[in-house]
Every structure is written in C-alpha cells, then in structure tokens.
C-alpha cells in the first residue's frame, strides 16, 4: 500500500474542519419555531458532504476525491451569483483541489487501495 501524500492528508482535514465549522456556524441560524427551514437543511447536507469526503479520502477511497472536487465545483457554480471576488477564490480553490488530488502521488495512493495484491 502506498503512503498517503501529506497534501491529501492536509486537504482531507481541511474538508473535515470546514464541514464541522460550517455546521456549527449555521446551527445558530436554526430556529426551533421553524424546524424545517429547507435552506438550513441544504447547507447542512453540503457541509456533511465535505466531512464525508475528507474522512473517506483519509481512508483512500477514490470516489471521495471526486466528491471533494464536485463539492468545490458546486461552490464555484453558486459563487456566480455572488461578488466576483468570491467566484475567483472558489475557482482558485477548485484548481488547487484538482492539482492536489490528481497529481501522480495522490493518484497512486487512491489506486493502490483498489488494486488487489498479486
């Protein structure tokens, strides 16, 4: 089994932290008088996807790196409706994610856990 690249480890923990902090931050917006505020539900689901992606990237699951890229690409898409600076930052983060997750060491790491030993 290949060793996990440090960049994948760091990115995984960043995703986990971003998800947890996002849920904690948005939890303050939850109102018990309106328990089914669908905007909060969607935000929480998106944050949970970040956590799931980070956890399973640490475990070497290839689908999790794709989930991470889709997660940040989703942020790029919704940033279209915000100031240009947010769009630029999210686009830059998408490039960084793709660079880290699809370089040779990361590809070998994710591939090594799927290939049975011969």
Residue, then its C-alpha position, 0 to 999 in steps of 0.5 A: x500500500x502506498x503512503x498517503x501524500x501529506x497534501x491529501x492528508x492536509x486537504x482531507x482535514x481541511x474538508x473535515x474542519x470546514x464541514x464541522x465549522x460550517x455546521x456549527x456556524x449555521x446551527x445558530x441560524x436554526x430556529x426551533x419555531x421553524x424546524x424545517x427551514x429547507x435552506x438550513x437543511x441544504x447547507x447542512x447536507x453540503x457541509x456533511x458532504x465535505x466531512x464525508x469526503x475528507x474522512x473517506x479520502x483519509x481512508x483512500x477511497x477514490x470516489x471521495x476525491x471526486x466528491x471533494x472536487x464536485x463539492x468545490x465545483x458546486x461552490x464555484x457554480x453558486x459563487x456566480x451569483x455572488x461578488x466576483x471576488x468570491x467566484x475567483x477564490x472558489x475557482x482558485x480553490x477548485x484548481x488547487x483541489x484538482x492539482x492536489x488530488x490528481x497529481x501522480x502521488x495522490x493518484x497512486x495512493x487512491x489506486x493502490x487501495x483498489x488494486x488487489x495484491x498479486 
